[in-house]
Structure formats: C-alpha cells, structure tokens
Amino acid sequence: MPGQENKDKFDKAKARMLKRDLKGRGITDERVLKAMAEVPREEFVLESYLSQAYADGPLPIGMGQTISQPYIVALMTQELWIGPDCEVLEIGTGCGYQTTMLSKLAKKVYTVERFAELSESAQAVLGRLGVSNVEFDVSDGSCGWPESRLPKSGCFDRIMITAAVPLIPKPLLRQLANGGFLVGPVGYGGAQELVVCEKRRDKLIERVICDVRFVKLLGKHGFEQ
Ligand code: SAH
C-alpha cells in the first residue's frame, strides 16, 4: 500500500482515538493529549497488528507481553502530573510507547525491562524517532533503578509501573522523592486496581482510580516467576 494512503489511515484512526477514546473518557490534560497526538503508535506495534495500531485495546508485542490500551496510557500519564523538570522512572519498557509518551513531558526518563529483546527493540524505535532523554536498563525493575546510576538527587519525582504488582515494591517506594507520585496496577488476581500514591513526609497517600487488567511484573518484589 502506498505510504501516503497508510499515513492517512493512521491519521484518521489517531483522530478517532483522541476524540472518542481519550477526550470522550475524561482525558483533559492538554499536554497529555498533545503527546498522544504526536507519538506515532504505529511505530511500536508488530507488523501483523498495524491495522489495529490505534484500536481501543491492548495488543501483543512479543514475549507474551502487550502494549497497553491508548486510554490507559493516557490515564496513567495524566495521573502522574509530570512537569518539565521531572525525572521519571518507568518499570516495564515493553515496546517503548509509554516511555516515549513520558519522554515528551519529563526532563528525563529511566526505564527498566526484564527482556533484553524488548528493550533493544524499544531502543531502536526511540533512536529512529530521535528521542534522546531516555536511559534504559535490562534488569528486575521490582528492585528499582540500579543504585550506581541513580540521578543526582538519588530518587525519582515520578514512578510508573506498567505491569501488575501484588503490592507496590518497597525498593520503588524508597526511590520515590518526597512530594512525588507513583502510579501502577496493584492486585493479586487477573484484574487489578490502578492506584496512584503520593509520598508526603515519607508517608503514602493512596487513591484508587479504576479496575484494570495488566500482565504481571515478575521479579523479586513482584510475582514469582
Ligand atoms: N509500557 C509498556 C507495557 C509493557 S507490558 C508498553 O507500552 O509497551 C509490561 C512490561 O513489563 C513487559 O514488557 C514485561 O516484560 C515487563 N516486566 C515484567 N516484569 C518486569 C520486571 N520485573 N522488571 C522489568 N520489566 C518487567
């Protein structure tokens, strides 16, 4: 199919996503909507799912993992209130779509993935798109970002967990700055609650946003492998 015809299809599907699936469901933060409009989701999905790139649901990305539904990506991003000075930690790079969203809003993004294959392919896509404020790591993200490579402040202003955790991993709470926010799906069963935590004077204030369904975070402070 000629390139222009493809581009028109993606533009149309993206416009529908923005109007119906994001604005229509309460995504109001203009910076989040602008970033969702800018990031080409088609660059992150597998070739066999290209026609569904902007569909209202998750899609397989290989290794038994998924790229999250656009609405959930926007909602989790909106709930973090990311300012241009924020340093953000993401657990679960996956295909790098959410990482790219975060990179548009934050000063710097640090992202951890347990599968080298997924991290490498995300690094290639972000390289192609010219995203330069992201640091990658391949390790068990339930243990947090490697201590030897922490930002100068020693912690993160925002943390996003993009896989389900039974409880919020303690190392992540330790690496969250006071006054910072963390968002992620928490729960033991197939479904979880999307939880936002604010850390205030070393205490956590938790708020449940909605029910969600995520793949599991496997690791020392996540689910058993
Ligand atoms: N944000 C991703 C969502 C990927 S799904 C995207 O937009 O594509 C969740 C990801 O978390 C998967 O890639 C999975 O491999 C990864 N993951 C699971 N357990 C992990 C762990 N302990 N550390 C780091 N990443 C993990």
py3Dmol code that shows the C-alpha trace and the ligand (Angstrom):
import py3Dmol

protein = """\
ATOM      1  CA  MET A   1       0.000   0.000   0.000  1.00  0.00           C
ATOM      2  CA  PRO A   2       1.424   3.427  -0.872  1.00  0.00           C
ATOM      3  CA  GLY A   3       2.870   5.365   2.091  1.00  0.00           C
ATOM      4  CA  GLN A   4       0.513   8.343   1.838  1.00  0.00           C
ATOM      5  CA  GLU A   5      -2.579   6.125   1.910  1.00  0.00           C
ATOM      6  CA  ASN A   6      -1.234   4.401   5.030  1.00  0.00           C
ATOM      7  CA  LYS A   7      -0.454   7.727   6.683  1.00  0.00           C
ATOM      8  CA  ASP A   8      -3.990   8.990   6.005  1.00  0.00           C
ATOM      9  CA  LYS A   9      -5.415   5.830   7.602  1.00  0.00           C
ATOM     10  CA  PHE A  10      -3.250   6.219  10.724  1.00  0.00           C
ATOM     11  CA  ASP A  11      -4.091   9.954  10.973  1.00  0.00           C
ATOM     12  CA  LYS A  12      -7.800   9.152  10.798  1.00  0.00           C
ATOM     13  CA  ALA A  13      -7.530   6.364  13.366  1.00  0.00           C
ATOM     14  CA  LYS A  14      -5.474   8.625  15.649  1.00  0.00           C
ATOM     15  CA  ALA A  15      -8.037  11.454  15.403  1.00  0.00           C
ATOM     16  CA  ARG A  16     -10.774   8.982  16.384  1.00  0.00           C
ATOM     17  CA  MET A  17      -8.673   7.725  19.304  1.00  0.00           C
ATOM     18  CA  LEU A  18      -8.114  11.284  20.561  1.00  0.00           C
ATOM     19  CA  LYS A  19     -11.763  12.299  20.300  1.00  0.00           C
ATOM     20  CA  ARG A  20     -13.655   9.152  21.246  1.00  0.00           C
ATOM     21  CA  ASP A  21     -11.282   7.115  23.415  1.00  0.00           C
ATOM     22  CA  LEU A  22      -9.354   9.858  25.236  1.00  0.00           C
ATOM     23  CA  LYS A  23     -11.290  13.164  25.391  1.00  0.00           C
ATOM     24  CA  GLY A  24     -14.556  11.233  25.395  1.00  0.00           C
ATOM     25  CA  ARG A  25     -13.495   9.374  28.542  1.00  0.00           C
ATOM     26  CA  GLY A  26     -12.134  12.258  30.577  1.00  0.00           C
ATOM     27  CA  ILE A  27      -8.556  12.801  29.429  1.00  0.00           C
ATOM     28  CA  THR A  28      -8.391  16.582  29.751  1.00  0.00           C
ATOM     29  CA  ASP A  29      -4.698  17.405  30.299  1.00  0.00           C
ATOM     30  CA  GLU A  30      -3.688  19.271  27.147  1.00  0.00           C
ATOM     31  CA  ARG A  31      -0.032  18.237  27.452  1.00  0.00           C
ATOM     32  CA  VAL A  32      -1.032  14.566  27.608  1.00  0.00           C
ATOM     33  CA  LEU A  33      -3.400  14.930  24.633  1.00  0.00           C
ATOM     34  CA  LYS A  34      -0.682  16.724  22.633  1.00  0.00           C
ATOM     35  CA  ALA A  35       1.819  13.965  23.385  1.00  0.00           C
ATOM     36  CA  MET A  36      -0.732  11.266  22.458  1.00  0.00           C
ATOM     37  CA  ALA A  37      -1.275  13.143  19.180  1.00  0.00           C
ATOM     38  CA  GLU A  38       2.455  13.352  18.496  1.00  0.00           C
ATOM     39  CA  VAL A  39       3.665   9.823  19.269  1.00  0.00           C
ATOM     40  CA  PRO A  40       3.209   7.506  16.248  1.00  0.00           C
ATOM     41  CA  ARG A  41       1.770   4.349  17.845  1.00  0.00           C
ATOM     42  CA  GLU A  42       2.170   2.510  14.510  1.00  0.00           C
ATOM     43  CA  GLU A  43       5.964   2.572  15.024  1.00  0.00           C
ATOM     44  CA  PHE A  44       5.618   0.431  18.155  1.00  0.00           C
ATOM     45  CA  VAL A  45       3.207  -2.326  17.147  1.00  0.00           C
ATOM     46  CA  LEU A  46       4.090  -5.552  15.355  1.00  0.00           C
ATOM     47  CA  GLU A  47       3.570  -5.530  11.600  1.00  0.00           C
ATOM     48  CA  SER A  48       0.718  -8.021  11.819  1.00  0.00           C
ATOM     49  CA  TYR A  49      -1.237  -5.625  14.104  1.00  0.00           C
ATOM     50  CA  LEU A  50      -0.564  -2.405  12.142  1.00  0.00           C
ATOM     51  CA  SER A  51      -4.190  -2.011  11.081  1.00  0.00           C
ATOM     52  CA  GLN A  52      -5.165  -2.009  14.794  1.00  0.00           C
ATOM     53  CA  ALA A  53      -2.427   0.401  15.904  1.00  0.00           C
ATOM     54  CA  TYR A  54      -4.934   2.962  17.280  1.00  0.00           C
ATOM     55  CA  ALA A  55      -7.631   0.468  18.318  1.00  0.00           C
ATOM     56  CA  ASP A  56      -9.221   0.797  21.751  1.00  0.00           C
ATOM     57  CA  GLY A  57      -7.397  -2.111  23.383  1.00  0.00           C
ATOM     58  CA  PRO A  58      -4.027  -3.687  24.211  1.00  0.00           C
ATOM     59  CA  LEU A  59      -2.022  -5.542  21.509  1.00  0.00           C
ATOM     60  CA  PRO A  60       0.647  -8.265  21.683  1.00  0.00           C
ATOM     61  CA  ILE A  61       4.259  -7.027  21.359  1.00  0.00           C
ATOM     62  CA  GLY A  62       6.039 -10.418  21.598  1.00  0.00           C
ATOM     63  CA  MET A  63       7.491 -12.355  24.564  1.00  0.00           C
ATOM     64  CA  GLY A  64       3.912 -12.799  25.842  1.00  0.00           C
ATOM     65  CA  GLN A  65       3.665  -9.065  26.666  1.00  0.00           C
ATOM     66  CA  THR A  66       1.327  -6.298  25.496  1.00  0.00           C
ATOM     67  CA  ILE A  67       1.296  -2.611  24.612  1.00  0.00           C
ATOM     68  CA  SER A  68      -1.380  -1.019  26.811  1.00  0.00           C
ATOM     69  CA  GLN A  69      -4.676   0.371  25.535  1.00  0.00           C
ATOM     70  CA  PRO A  70      -4.259   4.053  24.489  1.00  0.00           C
ATOM     71  CA  TYR A  71      -6.792   5.245  27.095  1.00  0.00           C
ATOM     72  CA  ILE A  72      -4.873   3.533  29.908  1.00  0.00           C
ATOM     73  CA  VAL A  73      -1.556   5.008  28.697  1.00  0.00           C
ATOM     74  CA  ALA A  74      -3.117   8.490  28.675  1.00  0.00           C
ATOM     75  CA  LEU A  75      -4.867   7.989  32.022  1.00  0.00           C
ATOM     76  CA  MET A  76      -1.731   6.765  33.815  1.00  0.00           C
ATOM     77  CA  THR A  77       0.280   9.621  32.324  1.00  0.00           C
ATOM     78  CA  GLN A  78      -2.349  12.190  33.303  1.00  0.00           C
ATOM     79  CA  GLU A  79      -2.483  10.884  36.881  1.00  0.00           C
ATOM     80  CA  LEU A  80       1.277  11.461  37.319  1.00  0.00           C
ATOM     81  CA  TRP A  81       1.159  15.260  36.774  1.00  0.00           C
ATOM     82  CA  ILE A  82       4.553  15.256  35.060  1.00  0.00           C
ATOM     83  CA  GLY A  83       6.247  18.656  34.873  1.00  0.00           C
ATOM     84  CA  PRO A  84       9.123  19.540  32.518  1.00  0.00           C
ATOM     85  CA  ASP A  85      11.633  19.271  35.396  1.00  0.00           C
ATOM     86  CA  CYS A  86      10.558  15.778  36.460  1.00  0.00           C
ATOM     87  CA  GLU A  87      12.822  12.743  36.416  1.00  0.00           C
ATOM     88  CA  VAL A  88      10.603   9.714  35.816  1.00  0.00           C
ATOM     89  CA  LEU A  89      11.232   6.019  36.408  1.00  0.00           C
ATOM     90  CA  GLU A  90       9.248   3.547  34.313  1.00  0.00           C
ATOM     91  CA  ILE A  91       9.148  -0.144  35.216  1.00  0.00           C
ATOM     92  CA  GLY A  92       8.357  -2.288  32.144  1.00  0.00           C
ATOM     93  CA  THR A  93       9.699  -0.663  28.953  1.00  0.00           C
ATOM     94  CA  GLY A  94       7.899  -3.151  26.711  1.00  0.00           C
ATOM     95  CA  CYS A  95       7.757  -1.729  23.194  1.00  0.00           C
ATOM     96  CA  GLY A  96       8.670   1.778  24.422  1.00  0.00           C
ATOM     97  CA  TYR A  97       5.385   3.512  23.550  1.00  0.00           C
ATOM     98  CA  GLN A  98       4.649   4.657  27.102  1.00  0.00           C
ATOM     99  CA  THR A  99       8.349   5.516  27.512  1.00  0.00           C
ATOM    100  CA  THR A 100       8.107   7.867  24.533  1.00  0.00           C
ATOM    101  CA  MET A 101       4.965   9.471  25.975  1.00  0.00           C
ATOM    102  CA  LEU A 102       6.793  10.103  29.246  1.00  0.00           C
ATOM    103  CA  SER A 103       9.840  11.467  27.389  1.00  0.00           C
ATOM    104  CA  LYS A 104       7.664  14.196  25.831  1.00  0.00           C
ATOM    105  CA  LEU A 105       6.569  15.501  29.229  1.00  0.00           C
ATOM    106  CA  ALA A 106       9.546  14.889  31.520  1.00  0.00           C
ATOM    107  CA  LYS A 107      13.112  16.132  31.742  1.00  0.00           C
ATOM    108  CA  LYS A 108      14.432  12.598  31.732  1.00  0.00           C
ATOM    109  CA  VAL A 109      13.035   9.061  31.745  1.00  0.00           C
ATOM    110  CA  TYR A 110      14.735   5.992  33.211  1.00  0.00           C
ATOM    111  CA  THR A 111      13.151   2.763  32.022  1.00  0.00           C
ATOM    112  CA  VAL A 112      13.708  -0.853  33.077  1.00  0.00           C
ATOM    113  CA  GLU A 113      12.732  -4.008  31.188  1.00  0.00           C
ATOM    114  CA  ARG A 114      13.449  -7.646  32.098  1.00  0.00           C
ATOM    115  CA  PHE A 115      13.552  -8.892  28.468  1.00  0.00           C
ATOM    116  CA  ALA A 116      16.650  -7.702  26.590  1.00  0.00           C
ATOM    117  CA  GLU A 117      14.858  -8.355  23.259  1.00  0.00           C
ATOM    118  CA  LEU A 118      12.062  -5.886  24.115  1.00  0.00           C
ATOM    119  CA  SER A 119      14.455  -3.258  25.493  1.00  0.00           C
ATOM    120  CA  GLU A 120      16.675  -3.466  22.407  1.00  0.00           C
ATOM    121  CA  SER A 121      13.789  -3.128  20.005  1.00  0.00           C
ATOM    122  CA  ALA A 122      12.380  -0.186  22.046  1.00  0.00           C
ATOM    123  CA  GLN A 123      15.826   1.472  21.971  1.00  0.00           C
ATOM    124  CA  ALA A 124      15.896   1.086  18.183  1.00  0.00           C
ATOM    125  CA  VAL A 125      12.456   2.698  17.752  1.00  0.00           C
ATOM    126  CA  LEU A 126      13.231   5.583  20.118  1.00  0.00           C
ATOM    127  CA  GLY A 127      16.538   6.090  18.282  1.00  0.00           C
ATOM    128  CA  ARG A 128      14.672   6.293  14.960  1.00  0.00           C
ATOM    129  CA  LEU A 129      12.222   8.799  16.442  1.00  0.00           C
ATOM    130  CA  GLY A 130      15.077  10.948  17.787  1.00  0.00           C
ATOM    131  CA  VAL A 131      14.132  10.549  21.470  1.00  0.00           C
ATOM    132  CA  SER A 132      17.279  11.371  23.436  1.00  0.00           C
ATOM    133  CA  ASN A 133      16.230  11.902  27.079  1.00  0.00           C
ATOM    134  CA  VAL A 134      15.753   8.222  27.987  1.00  0.00           C
ATOM    135  CA  GLU A 135      18.112   5.859  29.802  1.00  0.00           C
ATOM    136  CA  PHE A 136      17.499   2.112  29.508  1.00  0.00           C
ATOM    137  CA  ASP A 137      18.291  -0.772  31.798  1.00  0.00           C
ATOM    138  CA  VAL A 138      17.694  -4.511  31.476  1.00  0.00           C
ATOM    139  CA  SER A 139      17.111  -5.965  34.933  1.00  0.00           C
ATOM    140  CA  ASP A 140      14.442  -6.819  37.500  1.00  0.00           C
ATOM    141  CA  GLY A 141      12.636  -3.490  37.844  1.00  0.00           C
ATOM    142  CA  SER A 142      10.874  -4.633  41.020  1.00  0.00           C
ATOM    143  CA  CYS A 143      14.237  -3.892  42.700  1.00  0.00           C
ATOM    144  CA  GLY A 144      14.204  -0.312  41.385  1.00  0.00           C
ATOM    145  CA  TRP A 145      16.769   1.526  39.267  1.00  0.00           C
ATOM    146  CA  PRO A 146      20.416   0.430  39.783  1.00  0.00           C
ATOM    147  CA  GLU A 147      21.814   2.431  42.743  1.00  0.00           C
ATOM    148  CA  SER A 148      25.069   3.201  40.919  1.00  0.00           C
ATOM    149  CA  ARG A 149      23.224   5.025  38.122  1.00  0.00           C
ATOM    150  CA  LEU A 150      20.604   6.966  40.111  1.00  0.00           C
ATOM    151  CA  PRO A 151      20.017  10.614  39.146  1.00  0.00           C
ATOM    152  CA  LYS A 152      21.917  13.217  41.193  1.00  0.00           C
ATOM    153  CA  SER A 153      19.015  13.694  43.594  1.00  0.00           C
ATOM    154  CA  GLY A 154      19.184   9.960  44.434  1.00  0.00           C
ATOM    155  CA  CYS A 155      15.469   9.469  43.712  1.00  0.00           C
ATOM    156  CA  PHE A 156      12.682   9.982  41.154  1.00  0.00           C
ATOM    157  CA  ASP A 157       9.942  12.622  41.059  1.00  0.00           C
ATOM    158  CA  ARG A 158       7.537  10.204  39.398  1.00  0.00           C
ATOM    159  CA  ILE A 159       7.366   6.411  39.029  1.00  0.00           C
ATOM    160  CA  MET A 160       5.149   4.446  36.655  1.00  0.00           C
ATOM    161  CA  ILE A 161       4.765   0.663  36.908  1.00  0.00           C
ATOM    162  CA  THR A 162       3.367  -0.768  33.672  1.00  0.00           C
ATOM    163  CA  ALA A 163       2.857  -4.360  34.872  1.00  0.00           C
ATOM    164  CA  ALA A 164       0.719  -5.705  37.718  1.00  0.00           C
ATOM    165  CA  VAL A 165       2.244  -5.950  41.197  1.00  0.00           C
ATOM    166  CA  PRO A 166       0.813  -7.820  44.218  1.00  0.00           C
ATOM    167  CA  LEU A 167       1.934  -4.898  46.404  1.00  0.00           C
ATOM    168  CA  ILE A 168       3.914  -1.788  45.490  1.00  0.00           C
ATOM    169  CA  PRO A 169       7.551  -2.951  45.641  1.00  0.00           C
ATOM    170  CA  LYS A 170       9.363  -1.432  48.648  1.00  0.00           C
ATOM    171  CA  PRO A 171      12.508  -0.512  46.631  1.00  0.00           C
ATOM    172  CA  LEU A 172      10.332   1.661  44.376  1.00  0.00           C
ATOM    173  CA  LEU A 173       8.803   3.481  47.333  1.00  0.00           C
ATOM    174  CA  ARG A 174      12.320   4.113  48.625  1.00  0.00           C
ATOM    175  CA  GLN A 175      13.380   5.595  45.264  1.00  0.00           C
ATOM    176  CA  LEU A 176      10.331   7.911  45.110  1.00  0.00           C
ATOM    177  CA  ALA A 177      11.042  11.514  46.154  1.00  0.00           C
ATOM    178  CA  ASN A 178       9.025  13.159  48.895  1.00  0.00           C
ATOM    179  CA  GLY A 179       6.231  15.051  47.144  1.00  0.00           C
ATOM    180  CA  GLY A 180       6.435  12.526  44.290  1.00  0.00           C
ATOM    181  CA  PHE A 181       3.740  10.375  42.689  1.00  0.00           C
ATOM    182  CA  LEU A 182       3.689   6.708  41.699  1.00  0.00           C
ATOM    183  CA  VAL A 183       1.078   5.024  39.516  1.00  0.00           C
ATOM    184  CA  GLY A 184       0.573   1.347  38.778  1.00  0.00           C
ATOM    185  CA  PRO A 185      -1.805  -1.635  38.730  1.00  0.00           C
ATOM    186  CA  VAL A 186      -1.975  -3.392  42.114  1.00  0.00           C
ATOM    187  CA  GLY A 187      -3.693  -6.700  42.860  1.00  0.00           C
ATOM    188  CA  TYR A 188      -3.311 -10.455  43.128  1.00  0.00           C
ATOM    189  CA  GLY A 189      -5.905 -11.747  40.642  1.00  0.00           C
ATOM    190  CA  GLY A 190      -6.323 -11.410  36.881  1.00  0.00           C
ATOM    191  CA  ALA A 191      -7.700  -7.898  37.426  1.00  0.00           C
ATOM    192  CA  GLN A 192      -6.098  -5.141  39.463  1.00  0.00           C
ATOM    193  CA  GLU A 193      -6.826  -1.660  40.757  1.00  0.00           C
ATOM    194  CA  LEU A 194      -4.990   1.244  39.183  1.00  0.00           C
ATOM    195  CA  VAL A 195      -3.511   3.025  42.187  1.00  0.00           C
ATOM    196  CA  VAL A 196      -1.912   6.457  42.491  1.00  0.00           C
ATOM    197  CA  CYS A 197       0.312   7.066  45.534  1.00  0.00           C
ATOM    198  CA  GLU A 198       1.626  10.373  46.733  1.00  0.00           C
ATOM    199  CA  LYS A 199       4.627  10.297  49.080  1.00  0.00           C
ATOM    200  CA  ARG A 200       4.329  13.035  51.696  1.00  0.00           C
ATOM    201  CA  ARG A 201       6.895  13.255  54.509  1.00  0.00           C
ATOM    202  CA  ASP A 202       7.733   9.553  53.980  1.00  0.00           C
ATOM    203  CA  LYS A 203       4.025   8.596  54.295  1.00  0.00           C
ATOM    204  CA  LEU A 204       1.929   7.306  51.396  1.00  0.00           C
ATOM    205  CA  ILE A 205      -1.456   8.639  50.404  1.00  0.00           C
ATOM    206  CA  GLU A 206      -3.188   6.145  48.092  1.00  0.00           C
ATOM    207  CA  ARG A 207      -6.062   6.658  45.705  1.00  0.00           C
ATOM    208  CA  VAL A 208      -7.763   4.019  43.548  1.00  0.00           C
ATOM    209  CA  ILE A 209      -8.604   5.188  40.016  1.00  0.00           C
ATOM    210  CA  CYS A 210     -10.317   2.213  38.351  1.00  0.00           C
ATOM    211  CA  ASP A 211     -10.120  -1.532  37.678  1.00  0.00           C
ATOM    212  CA  VAL A 212      -7.558  -2.615  35.097  1.00  0.00           C
ATOM    213  CA  ARG A 213      -6.027  -5.773  33.621  1.00  0.00           C
ATOM    214  CA  PHE A 214      -2.243  -5.901  33.145  1.00  0.00           C
ATOM    215  CA  VAL A 215       0.397  -8.574  32.556  1.00  0.00           C
ATOM    216  CA  LYS A 216       2.313  -9.474  35.713  1.00  0.00           C
ATOM    217  CA  LEU A 217       5.534  -7.906  36.943  1.00  0.00           C
ATOM    218  CA  LEU A 218       7.726 -10.953  37.526  1.00  0.00           C
ATOM    219  CA  GLY A 219      10.577 -10.483  39.967  1.00  0.00           C
ATOM    220  CA  LYS A 220      11.909 -10.407  43.494  1.00  0.00           C
ATOM    221  CA  HIS A 221       9.351  -7.808  44.684  1.00  0.00           C
ATOM    222  CA  GLY A 222       6.705  -8.696  42.116  1.00  0.00           C
ATOM    223  CA  PHE A 223       5.074 -12.029  41.280  1.00  0.00           C
ATOM    224  CA  GLU A 224       7.049 -15.269  41.410  1.00  0.00           C
ATOM    225  CA  GLN A 225       8.340 -16.462  38.030  1.00  0.00           C
TER     226      GLN A 225
END
"""
ligand_1 = """\
26
SAH
N 4.751 0.206 28.846
C 4.787 -0.952 28.006
C 3.895 -2.021 28.591
C 4.537 -3.322 28.504
S 3.737 -4.623 29.382
C 4.440 -0.605 26.578
O 3.983 0.499 26.309
O 4.672 -1.438 25.701
C 4.735 -4.726 30.831
C 6.196 -4.924 30.624
O 6.789 -5.155 31.905
C 6.582 -6.127 29.762
O 7.403 -5.710 28.728
C 7.318 -7.057 30.735
O 8.348 -7.811 30.130
C 7.862 -6.061 31.730
N 8.231 -6.643 33.025
C 7.639 -7.636 33.715
N 8.285 -7.875 34.867
C 9.328 -6.996 34.905
C 10.369 -6.737 35.855
N 10.475 -7.402 36.998
N 11.254 -5.765 35.553
C 11.182 -5.065 34.405
N 10.210 -5.252 33.480
C 9.296 -6.210 33.725
"""
view = py3Dmol.view(width=600, height=400)
view.addModel(protein, "pdb")
view.setStyle({"model": 0}, {"cartoon": {"style": "trace"}})
view.addModel(ligand_1, "xyz")
view.setStyle({"model": 1}, {"stick": {}})
view.zoomTo()
view.show()
